[in-house]
Amino acid sequence: MADVLASDRTLPHNLEAERSVLGAILLHNDAFNLAAEVIDAGDFFRDAHRRIFDKMVKLSERGDAIDLVTLKEELGRAGEIDEVGGPAYIAALVDGVPRSTNVEHYARIIKEKATLRSLIFSANKILANAYEGGEEADVILDQAEHAIFAIADDKVRDGFVSLRDLAESSLDTIEKLHARKELVTGVPTGFTDLDEMTSGLQPSDLVIVAARPSMGKTSLVLNMAQHVGTRTDMTVGIFSLEMSKEQLFLRMLTGEARIDAHRLRGGFLGDRDWGKLSQAIGTLSEAKIFIDDSPGIGVLEMRAKCRRLAAEHGLHMVIVDYIQLMQGRGRFENRTLEVASISRSLKGLAKELRVPVVVLSQLSRAPESRSDHRPQLSDLRESGALEQDADVVVFIYREDMYADRSQAPSEMQGVAELIIAKQRNGPTGIVRLAFIREFTRFENLAVGGA
């Protein structure tokens, strides 16, 4: 492999384009605005050009004209005239300047070369870190991916958008909302009352869904994922640390087909069931839902996989099932501190990806010892940091899980409560859903499970 660190190679640059941009600005101040939309001082290769453009920025910020006189004055105040080549070099910038109307094209050439240099610098740093071996491989890999994505983000600059274009895109959005009948600003869950209370799952939010075992945590978030994946054009990434990807798919399949999960596992399917299965498989096959069932995965690896998924397919929602099975980096005095570290990292993941990250969590046994078994924030297992870091905390409670089976079903039989115990930017309260046990499926209660 060729040595990327070789010093006999010249870094990518185009000095003619740099001089042309600076000269065009000195001749026509309007050219500055065109150039400034594409580049900044750090994108110039020659130090003298970086200094000159930086002074042009300062003049523009003050509302002063940018010409030979004002530029020399500004450089003189900073004591940098000699550093840029003296008055003669500054004056020569306006000689032989191509058409100033092409300044945006020249600026893009400068940006292109700057991007290539950034890639080279990042590659050199990655190589150096890898050779030194001071960090673990996955840490270096995470740093490498972060550096590359940062370069890509810096290369993309959005400009003004006309009201005409906004009107067209907004109309498309309104039509989609009208078709879904869900006035939400975030990712819709498919549960009407929950979406009304939260306006959907919001970008950059860490959402904790917690419950005692067998309350239906996994089923609830899979139902959300199915709605997003099959009823919208959004993409969902699922990290399953407990169940295999095949198990998750079968659970989604029984819910989508509305087939008794027990009969499916036992192989007791009728002719009508096969038709339902075929239709459900077709629906799920078109859904942009991606599952990773790597055991004991950490946030660093999650971040890397999410970046890749976002680059290839887009990404609008991440689900983690569940936090107590995750591993923190490094050594911790106790599990509570480890979960706290994981919690902070997951919140950071949500902010970086700008998508809601829905994390499942077990609850402590405390609800079992109370007469009212409904969960409370203090029941979050192993870490109060979950409550602190979370933007939204949702508890699942099903009274029929505690009812005496010998008694006649209560009015809460088949009814689940989603207790919104915390919502940083919205109300708290209770949402009731129907839970259809044979399909392991939650549905809107108002439609009677239809």
ZAFI-173880 format. One record per residue (C-alpha): x, y, z; residue in one letter; residue number from 1. Coordinates in pm, whole numbers, always signed. Layout:
N
NODE       x       y       z  type  seq
NODE       X       Y       Z     A  NUM
...
***
This chain:
450
NODE       x       y       z  type  seq
NODE      +0      +0      +0     M    1
NODE    +130    +342     -91     A    2
NODE    +242    +550    +204     D    3
NODE     -24    +816    +250     V    4
NODE    +209    +999    +484     L    5
NODE    +466   +1054    +211     A    6
NODE    +592   +1412    +228     S    7
NODE    +699   +1444    -136     D    8
NODE    +343   +1492    -254     R    9
NODE    +192   +1837    -295     T   10
NODE    -140   +1891    -126     L   11
NODE    -435   +1965    -359     P   12
NODE    -476   +2335    -427     H   13
NODE    -543   +2589    -701     N   14
NODE    -365   +2919    -642     L   15
NODE    -505   +3071    -960     E   16
NODE    -861   +3016    -837     A   17
NODE    -768   +3167    -500     E   18
NODE    -616   +3478    -660     R   19
NODE    -914   +3509    -895     S   20
NODE   -1163   +3510    -607     V   21
NODE    -967   +3770    -409     L   22
NODE    -914   +3988    -716     G   23
NODE   -1279   +3967    -819     A   24
NODE   -1388   +4081    -471     I   25
NODE   -1152   +4379    -485     L   26
NODE   -1300   +4481    -820     L   27
NODE   -1665   +4406    -741     H   28
NODE   -1775   +4389    -378     N   29
NODE   -2087   +4194    -473     D   30
NODE   -1858   +3903    -552     A   31
NODE   -1779   +3872    -180     F   32
NODE   -2131   +3754     -97     N   33
NODE   -2119   +3490    -369     L   34
NODE   -1785   +3360    -247     A   35
NODE   -1875   +3373    +124     A   36
NODE   -2169   +3140     +66     E   37
NODE   -1927   +2870     -48     V   38
NODE   -1596   +2919    +133     I   39
NODE   -1439   +3068    +442     D   40
NODE   -1084   +3180    +517     A   41
NODE    -975   +2833    +626     G   42
NODE   -1044   +2692    +280     D   43
NODE    -755   +2884    +119     F   44
NODE    -430   +2694     +72     F   45
NODE    -184   +2984     +81     R   46
NODE    -151   +3150    +421     D   47
NODE    -138   +3498    +260     A   48
NODE    -472   +3433     +91     H   49
NODE    -627   +3313    +417     R   50
NODE    -518   +3635    +588     R   51
NODE    -647   +3852    +304     I   52
NODE    -988   +3684    +292     F   53
NODE   -1016   +3702    +671     D   54
NODE    -966   +4080    +653     K   55
NODE   -1225   +4101    +376     M   56
NODE   -1470   +3924    +608     V   57
NODE   -1401   +4180    +882     K   58
NODE   -1453   +4470    +642     L   59
NODE   -1780   +4320    +523     S   60
NODE   -1902   +4263    +879     E   61
NODE   -1849   +4633    +952     R   62
NODE   -2026   +4732    +632     G   63
NODE   -1710   +4888    +487     D   64
NODE   -1615   +4878    +121     A   65
NODE   -1360   +4615     +19     I   66
NODE   -1097   +4766    -209     D   67
NODE    -720   +4807    -231     L   68
NODE    -717   +5102      +9     V   69
NODE    -940   +4955    +282     T   70
NODE    -776   +4613    +257     L   71
NODE    -424   +4758    +299     K   72
NODE    -549   +4965    +593     E   73
NODE    -701   +4659    +761     E   74
NODE    -388   +4449    +707     L   75
NODE    -174   +4735    +833     G   76
NODE    -371   +4754   +1159     R   77
NODE    -307   +4385   +1212     A   78
NODE     +61   +4420   +1117     G   79
NODE     +21   +4162    +841     E   80
NODE    +105   +4351    +520     I   81
NODE    +450   +4197    +493     D   82
NODE    +311   +3850    +576     E   83
NODE     +83   +3861    +271     V   84
NODE    +358   +3972     +32     G   85
NODE    +348   +4349     +71     G   86
NODE    +149   +4620    -114     P   87
NODE    +278   +4503    -451     A   88
NODE    +128   +4155    -412     Y   89
NODE    -206   +4296    -299     I   90
NODE    -219   +4531    -598     A   91
NODE    -129   +4247    -835     A   92
NODE    -441   +4051    -731     L   93
NODE    -662   +4268    -952     V   94
NODE    -442   +4220   -1259     D   95
NODE    -556   +3961   -1507     G   96
NODE    -864   +3859   -1309     V   97
NODE   -1099   +3644   -1520     P   98
NODE   -1465   +3742   -1536     R   99
NODE   -1586   +3830   -1188     S  100
NODE   -1920   +3669   -1273     T  101
NODE   -1741   +3334   -1244     N  102
NODE   -1641   +3395    -882     V  103
NODE   -1882   +3131    -750     E  104
NODE   -1727   +2871    -979     H  105
NODE   -1377   +2966    -860     Y  106
NODE   -1495   +2947    -499     A  107
NODE   -1624   +2593    -556     R  108
NODE   -1284   +2495    -694     I  109
NODE   -1124   +2628    -374     I  110
NODE   -1379   +2437    -163     K  111
NODE   -1316   +2118    -356     E  112
NODE    -941   +2138    -298     K  113
NODE    -995   +2223     +70     A  114
NODE   -1216   +1916    +110     T  115
NODE    -949   +1694     -44     L  116
NODE    -688   +1839    +193     R  117
NODE    -917   +1776    +490     S  118
NODE    -953   +1415    +381     L  119
NODE    -575   +1380    +360     I  120
NODE    -522   +1538    +703     F  121
NODE    -787   +1310    +854     S  122
NODE    -638   +1004    +686     A  123
NODE    -294   +1094    +820     N  124
NODE    -435   +1132   +1171     K  125
NODE    -617    +801   +1144     I  126
NODE    -297    +630   +1028     L  127
NODE     -95    +787   +1307     A  128
NODE    -348    +682   +1572     N  129
NODE    -362    +330   +1432     A  130
NODE     +17    +296   +1429     Y  131
NODE     +53    +434   +1782     E  132
NODE    -214    +202   +1918     G  133
NODE    -288    +427   +2212     G  134
NODE    -663    +365   +2182     E  135
NODE    -873     +57   +2119     E  136
NODE    -956     -15   +1757     A  137
NODE   -1327     +66   +1787     D  138
NODE   -1246    +405   +1943     V  139
NODE   -1013    +490   +1653     I  140
NODE   -1278    +369   +1408     L  141
NODE   -1540    +592   +1570     D  142
NODE   -1305    +891   +1555     Q  143
NODE   -1232    +816   +1190     A  144
NODE   -1599    +798   +1094     E  145
NODE   -1675   +1115   +1288     H  146
NODE   -1396   +1301   +1107     A  147
NODE   -1511   +1186    +762     I  148
NODE   -1876   +1270    +828     F  149
NODE   -1773   +1613    +961     A  150
NODE   -1593   +1682    +632     I  151
NODE   -1901   +1575    +437     A  152
NODE   -2127   +1800    +648     D  153
NODE   -1893   +2096    +600     D  154
NODE   -1902   +2053    +224     K  155
NODE   -2281   +2089    +212     V  156
NODE   -2412   +2444    +255     R  157
NODE   -2776   +2525    +205     D  158
NODE   -2870   +2864     +65     G  159
NODE   -3194   +3058     +58     F  160
NODE   -3511   +2882     -52     V  161
NODE   -3789   +3079    -222     S  162
NODE   -4142   +3086     -82     L  163
NODE   -4255   +2921    -406     R  164
NODE   -4035   +2618    -336     D  165
NODE   -4135   +2616     +30     L  166
NODE   -4501   +2632     -66     A  167
NODE   -4465   +2329    -291     E  168
NODE   -4279   +2121     -32     S  169
NODE   -4511   +2232    +248     S  170
NODE   -4816   +2136     +42     L  171
NODE   -4668   +1789      -4     D  172
NODE   -4621   +1763    +373     T  173
NODE   -4976   +1882    +443     I  174
NODE   -5118   +1630    +195     E  175
NODE   -4924   +1349    +363     K  176
NODE   -5046   +1458    +707     L  177
NODE   -5402   +1476    +576     H  178
NODE   -5373   +1127    +432     A  179
NODE   -5244    +994    +765     R  180
NODE   -5487   +1205    +971     K  181
NODE   -5205   +1257   +1219     E  182
NODE   -5105   +1613   +1298     L  183
NODE   -4763   +1536   +1435     V  184
NODE   -4435   +1719   +1395     T  185
NODE   -4213   +1425   +1482     G  186
NODE   -4206   +1056   +1397     V  187
NODE   -4562    +915   +1427     P  188
NODE   -4607    +611   +1651     T  189
NODE   -4941    +510   +1504     G  190
NODE   -5112    +548   +1842     F  191
NODE   -5345    +844   +1803     T  192
NODE   -5370    +958   +2165     D  193
NODE   -4996    +915   +2221     L  194
NODE   -4916   +1116   +1909     D  195
NODE   -5156   +1389   +2016     E  196
NODE   -4988   +1415   +2355     M  197
NODE   -4630   +1407   +2223     T  198
NODE   -4677   +1544   +1866     S  199
NODE   -4484   +1234   +1764     G  200
NODE   -4135   +1127   +1867     L  201
NODE   -3918   +1435   +1827     Q  202
NODE   -3573   +1453   +1663     P  203
NODE   -3279   +1439   +1908     S  204
NODE   -3502   +1310   +2190     D  205
NODE   -3402   +1020   +2413     L  206
NODE   -3723    +827   +2482     V  207
NODE   -3722    +567   +2760     I  208
NODE   -3992    +298   +2745     V  209
NODE   -3987    +102   +3071     A  210
NODE   -4194    -172   +3232     A  211
NODE   -4181    -485   +3442     R  212
NODE   -4116    -810   +3251     P  213
NODE   -4390    -941   +3017     S  214
NODE   -4573    -608   +3001     M  215
NODE   -4504    -580   +2628     G  216
NODE   -4208    -341   +2593     K  217
NODE   -4072    -506   +2281     T  218
NODE   -4418    -548   +2127     S  219
NODE   -4496    -179   +2178     L  220
NODE   -4185     -48   +2005     V  221
NODE   -4215    -306   +1727     L  222
NODE   -4569    -183   +1665     N  223
NODE   -4429    +171   +1644     M  224
NODE   -4156     +57   +1405     A  225
NODE   -4411    -125   +1188     Q  226
NODE   -4626    +184   +1163     H  227
NODE   -4330    +403   +1069     V  228
NODE   -4189    +147    +827     G  229
NODE   -4513     +52    +652     T  230
NODE   -4721    +371    +670     R  231
NODE   -4453    +635    +604     T  232
NODE   -4140    +669    +393     D  233
NODE   -3920    +686    +704     M  234
NODE   -3641    +447    +803     T  235
NODE   -3612    +267   +1138     V  236
NODE   -3301    +104   +1283     G  237
NODE   -3351    -157   +1558     I  238
NODE   -3079    -289   +1787     F  239
NODE   -3205    -607   +1954     S  240
NODE   -2980    -728   +2233     L  241
NODE   -3230    -982   +2370     E  242
NODE   -3415   -1142   +2079     M  243
NODE   -3276   -1260   +1746     S  244
NODE   -3367   -1081   +1426     K  245
NODE   -3566   -1387   +1319     E  246
NODE   -3770   -1377   +1640     Q  247
NODE   -3840   -1008   +1594     L  248
NODE   -3953   -1061   +1237     F  249
NODE   -4191   -1342   +1337     L  250
NODE   -4338   -1120   +1608     R  251
NODE   -4389    -838   +1357     M  252
NODE   -4534   -1088   +1111     L  253
NODE   -4798   -1223   +1350     T  254
NODE   -4898    -870   +1444     G  255
NODE   -4921    -751   +1084     E  256
NODE   -5109   -1064    +970     A  257
NODE   -5321   -1077   +1288     R  258
NODE   -5247   -1446   +1336     I  259
NODE   -5230   -1616   +1675     D  260
NODE   -4860   -1625   +1763     A  261
NODE   -4897   -1953   +1955     H  262
NODE   -5057   -2126   +1657     R  263
NODE   -4784   -1994   +1429     L  264
NODE   -4507   -2128   +1652     R  265
NODE   -4686   -2463   +1675     G  266
NODE   -4739   -2486   +1301     G  267
NODE   -5120   -2496   +1328     F  268
NODE   -5209   -2267   +1039     L  269
NODE   -5527   -2274    +833     G  270
NODE   -5577   -2183    +469     D  271
NODE   -5689   -1829    +560     R  272
NODE   -5377   -1787    +774     D  273
NODE   -5149   -1855    +479     W  274
NODE   -5319   -1583    +278     G  275
NODE   -5281   -1338    +565     K  276
NODE   -4915   -1434    +604     L  277
NODE   -4844   -1382    +236     S  278
NODE   -4997   -1035    +241     Q  279
NODE   -4817    -941    +564     A  280
NODE   -4481   -1059    +429     I  281
NODE   -4533    -844    +122     G  282
NODE   -4610    -540    +337     T  283
NODE   -4315    -591    +572     L  284
NODE   -4077    -660    +284     S  285
NODE   -4135    -306    +158     E  286
NODE   -4080    -148    +500     A  287
NODE   -3754     +36    +560     K  288
NODE   -3687    -140    +891     I  289
NODE   -3336    -267    +961     F  290
NODE   -3248    -501   +1250     I  291
NODE   -2911    -562   +1415     D  292
NODE   -2903    -835   +1679     D  293
NODE   -2536    -813   +1779     S  294
NODE   -2513    -919   +2146     P  295
NODE   -2360    -686   +2404     G  296
NODE   -2321    -401   +2156     I  297
NODE   -2192     -66   +2282     G  298
NODE   -2286    +288   +2186     V  299
NODE   -1969    +337   +1979     L  300
NODE   -2058     +47   +1752     E  301
NODE   -2420    +161   +1740     M  302
NODE   -2310    +508   +1631     R  303
NODE   -2094    +366   +1353     A  304
NODE   -2373    +142   +1225     K  305
NODE   -2629    +422   +1242     C  306
NODE   -2403    +655   +1045     R  307
NODE   -2370    +392    +776     R  308
NODE   -2745    +322    +770     L  309
NODE   -2821    +695    +750     A  310
NODE   -2579    +738    +460     A  311
NODE   -2721    +443    +266     E  312
NODE   -3094    +455    +341     H  313
NODE   -3164    +759    +557     G  314
NODE   -3254    +726    +924     L  315
NODE   -3549    +867   +1118     H  316
NODE   -3577    +654   +1432     M  317
NODE   -3355    +423   +1638     V  318
NODE   -3479    +156   +1882     I  319
NODE   -3259     -14   +2144     V  320
NODE   -3391    -327   +2319     D  321
NODE   -3278    -299   +2594     Y  322
NODE   -3034     -82   +2793     I  323
NODE   -2957    -329   +3074     Q  324
NODE   -2799    -564   +2817     L  325
NODE   -2565    -295   +2684     M  326
NODE   -2202    -266   +2783     Q  327
NODE   -2027     +56   +2877     G  328
NODE   -1674    +147   +2778     R  329
NODE   -1400    +121   +3036     G  330
NODE   -1423     +15   +3398     R  331
NODE   -1685    +131   +3645     F  332
NODE   -1713     +99   +4021     E  333
NODE   -2065     -37   +3987     N  334
NODE   -2337    -112   +3735     R  335
NODE   -2524    +207   +3821     T  336
NODE   -2233    +421   +3701     L  337
NODE   -2201    +206   +3389     E  338
NODE   -2569    +249   +3297     V  339
NODE   -2537    +623   +3364     A  340
NODE   -2249    +639   +3114     S  341
NODE   -2451    +442   +2858     I  342
NODE   -2750    +671   +2911     S  343
NODE   -2544    +984   +2845     R  344
NODE   -2395    +828   +2534     S  345
NODE   -2738    +734   +2399     L  346
NODE   -2857   +1092   +2447     K  347
NODE   -2546   +1207   +2261     G  348
NODE   -2632    +960   +1983     L  349
NODE   -2981   +1108   +1949     A  350
NODE   -2840   +1461   +1927     K  351
NODE   -2573   +1368   +1674     E  352
NODE   -2810   +1175   +1447     L  353
NODE   -3096   +1422   +1504     R  354
NODE   -3346   +1138   +1535     V  355
NODE   -3549   +1004   +1828     P  356
NODE   -3370    +720   +2004     V  357
NODE   -3618    +491   +2182     V  358
NODE   -3454    +282   +2453     V  359
NODE   -3625      +2   +2644     L  360
NODE   -3550     -44   +3012     S  361
NODE   -3641    -286   +3288     Q  362
NODE   -3796    -156   +3608     L  363
NODE   -3703    -251   +3962     S  364
NODE   -3930    -476   +4168     R  365
NODE   -4067    -180   +4363     A  366
NODE   -4407    -174   +4184     P  367
NODE   -4470    -533   +4301     E  368
NODE   -4463    -426   +4666     S  369
NODE   -4711    -139   +4630     R  370
NODE   -5089    -167   +4638     S  371
NODE   -5098     +47   +4325     D  372
NODE   -4861    -133   +4091     H  373
NODE   -4833    +154   +3847     R  374
NODE   -4466    +243   +3787     P  375
NODE   -4303    +563   +3909     Q  376
NODE   -3989    +743   +3794     L  377
NODE   -3806    +616   +4103     S  378
NODE   -3857    +259   +3974     D  379
NODE   -3616    +301   +3682     L  380
NODE   -3368     +23   +3736     R  381
NODE   -2999     +75   +3813     E  382
NODE   -2976    +443   +3733     S  383
NODE   -3147    +770   +3811     G  384
NODE   -2946    +903   +3517     A  385
NODE   -3206    +749   +3285     L  386
NODE   -3466    +987   +3424     E  387
NODE   -3224   +1280   +3404     Q  388
NODE   -3104   +1216   +3048     D  389
NODE   -3440   +1118   +2900     A  390
NODE   -3658   +1372   +2725     D  391
NODE   -3957   +1141   +2749     V  392
NODE   -4024    +854   +2990     V  393
NODE   -4312    +616   +2913     V  394
NODE   -4418    +333   +3144     F  395
NODE   -4632     +39   +3031     I  396
NODE   -4886     -86   +3283     Y  397
NODE   -5142    -365   +3237     R  398
NODE   -5367    -424   +3533     E  399
NODE   -5467    -768   +3410     D  400
NODE   -5109    -884   +3470     M  401
NODE   -5173    -844   +3844     Y  402
NODE   -5539    -949   +3858     A  403
NODE   -5636   -1282   +4012     D  404
NODE   -5684   -1513   +3715     R  405
NODE   -5969   -1692   +3897     S  406
NODE   -6175   -1374   +3901     Q  407
NODE   -6387   -1255   +3613     A  408
NODE   -6197   -1020   +3381     P  409
NODE   -6202    -664   +3506     S  410
NODE   -6290    -363   +3291     E  411
NODE   -5916    -325   +3239     M  412
NODE   -5881    -672   +3088     Q  413
NODE   -5700    -631   +2756     G  414
NODE   -5630    -264   +2826     V  415
NODE   -5280    -121   +2862     A  416
NODE   -5186    +215   +3007     E  417
NODE   -4898    +415   +2867     L  418
NODE   -4799    +642   +3152     I  419
NODE   -4610    +945   +3024     I  420
NODE   -4425   +1016   +3347     A  421
NODE   -4190   +1274   +3196     K  422
NODE   -4199   +1487   +2885     Q  423
NODE   -3948   +1768   +2874     R  424
NODE   -4142   +1973   +2622     N  425
NODE   -4497   +1857   +2672     G  426
NODE   -4764   +1734   +2911     P  427
NODE   -4760   +1419   +3120     T  428
NODE   -5057   +1187   +3150     G  429
NODE   -5199    +846   +3063     I  430
NODE   -5284    +701   +2723     V  431
NODE   -5491    +382   +2708     R  432
NODE   -5440    +123   +2436     L  433
NODE   -5587    -216   +2355     A  434
NODE   -5348    -508   +2399     F  435
NODE   -5437    -811   +2189     I  436
NODE   -5247   -1092   +2356     R  437
NODE   -5278   -1354   +2082     E  438
NODE   -5125   -1115   +1828     F  439
NODE   -4881    -958   +2081     T  440
NODE   -5005    -629   +1944     R  441
NODE   -5103    -289   +2083     F  442
NODE   -5375     -93   +1905     E  443
NODE   -5575    +226   +1947     N  444
NODE   -5842    +158   +2206     L  445
NODE   -6094    +389   +2040     A  446
NODE   -6123    +164   +1736     V  447
NODE   -6189    -143   +1947     G  448
NODE   -5886    -329   +1829     G  449
NODE   -5987    -301   +1467     A  450
***
